[in-house]
Amino acid sequence: MTPPTAANGDRKRRQDPTGPGTAVITKTKPQTKRPNLYRVLLLNDDYTPMEFVVHVLERFFNKDREAATRIMLHVHHHGIGECGIFTYEVAETKVTQVMDFARKHQHPLQCVMEKK
């Protein structure tokens, strides 16, 4: 028969998580950097019809009629207006789409992007 002290000692060794051969490994989650954002802006000119600007805002920026009209009037009165804020690739695509659409319809409408 084994003395009780030896059995208790064995049991303690098995339950001790800091014993030899045990290690805790922590894995750090890599930090992802948020992408830079860009404002897409429309510039006022004296030739592009207001209704065309509203149509552009509805079509390319998914604005409802009221929001598109509000932005168009802001562009008309202040010379510049924000259509939306996007990542670089999306902003670049929107600017290109608007400029191509305006040229196709023979309007000098200018659309630009700037870093926020």
N, C-alpha and C positions, 0 to 999 in steps of 0.2 A: 504494500500500500504506500502511495506517495504522500508525503507530508502535505498538509493543507497550504503551507506557506509557498511551496514550490508551484502548486497549481494556481494559486492566486497571482504569483509573480508572472507565470506564463500568460494568464488572462490579461494582466495589465500591459504586457508587452504588445500583445495583438491589438489592443484597443487604443494604444498610444499612436496618434497620427503623425507625430513628429519623430518617430523612430527612424532608424536607418532605412534607406531605400525609398523614402517618401518625399515628394517635392510638389510644390504648388507652382504651376506655371500660369501666369496671367498673360492674356493676349490683348494688346491694346488695339482698339479700333482706329483705323487710319482716318485722319481728319480730311474731309473733302472740302475743297474751296468752292464757295458759291460763285457762279459765273457773273461777270460784270454785266450790268444792265445798260441799255441804250434807249434814249427817248427818240421816237420817230416824230418828226415835225413837218408840218406843211407851211410853206411860205406864201404870203399874199402876192398876187399880181393883179394888174388892171384888166386882164383879158379873159381869164378862165371864169366861166359862168358859175354863180353860186350853186346852182342846182347840180352841176357836174361835181363840185367839191363834196356836196352832200352824198351824191351817189358813190364817190370814191370811198368816203368814210363808212358808208353802209356795206359796201362790197368787200373791201380789203381789211377793214378793222372791226367788222361785225357790230357796228353802232346802230342803235335804233334811230328812227327818223328824228326824234327830239334831241338826242345826244349829238347826232351828226350836225344838225342845224346849229346847235349851241357852239360846237367846235368851229364850224364854218364862220359863224358871226365873230367869234373870238379872233380867228385868223384875219378876217376882213377889217376889224377895228384895231387890232394890235400888230398886224403884220406877220405874226407867227402863231402857231398853235400846236399843241401836243396831241397826237393821235393815239399814242400808247407807249408803254415801256416793255421792252422785250430783250431777250438775250441777243448777242451779236448776230448770230446766223439768222434768226427770225427777223430782226430789225432790217438787216441787209436785204433779205428777200422781199419784205414789204416795200422798202424804198424802191427797189428795182421794179416790182410789180406796178406800183403807182406811177413811176416815171414812164414805163413802157405803155401803160394804159393811156396816160395823158398824151404822149406823143402820137399814139395810134389815132386818137381823136383830135389831133392837131391843137392841143392846148399847151401853153407854156408852164403849167403847174410844176412847182418845184417841191420835192420831198427830200428831206435830209435826216440824218441820224447824228446824235451826239451822246457821248458817254454821260451817264447820270452821276 
